[in-house]
């Protein structure tokens, strides 16, 4: 079964610090790696995504680093703010055949940014 | 543009009953996927529909079913509810079922007593 392993389960960071969340995958056929942010009572929202042909993608304070050979990717949140407190999910998209794709999620990281 | 709309937001059902959840995708989106979210298992894929056809199905029992209508709206049904079916059920839409971004609704919280 396709799996994506995410760590840590929870993370506490001081305001202004760097939050780092890591994910690892097994299936080399995955070809799209999005990160989702979820606030309580809301559905996940796409934050940033990367394809395996690049090693890094930056959007504002959010950066994805991608290591294809190690089959790992990570989310870095620079200058973390209390408003970043949410649950973050990494995911990987793979082709399952017959023209269909499936997104497999990590189990999530609950980030708390304290003032 | 309106986002993905799921109704109802909350449901309380008794074991053995059945339930139907509804999802209206973003206008123009033709692919709808359903996910079950629980604290222990995270987000698990249920199924995906495109052009009224189920294109992909996750590892859930046959009690879980769905359908898509010609206007891309989708419903999922769970029959013979079990306590373990208590979860947040999320619907997501995308333009087409390829590697285009998924846009999630805020979910339906189902509690089975």
Interface residues (C-beta under 8 A of the other chain):
Chain A: X1 X31 X32 X34 X36 X41 X42 X43 X44 X45 X46 X49 X89 X93 X96 X98 X99 X100 X101 X102 X103 X104 X105 X106 X107 X108
Chain B: X4 X33 X35 X41 X42 X43 X44 X45 X48 X55 X56 X58 X59 X90 X92 X97 X98 X99 X101 X102 X103 X104 X105 X106 X107
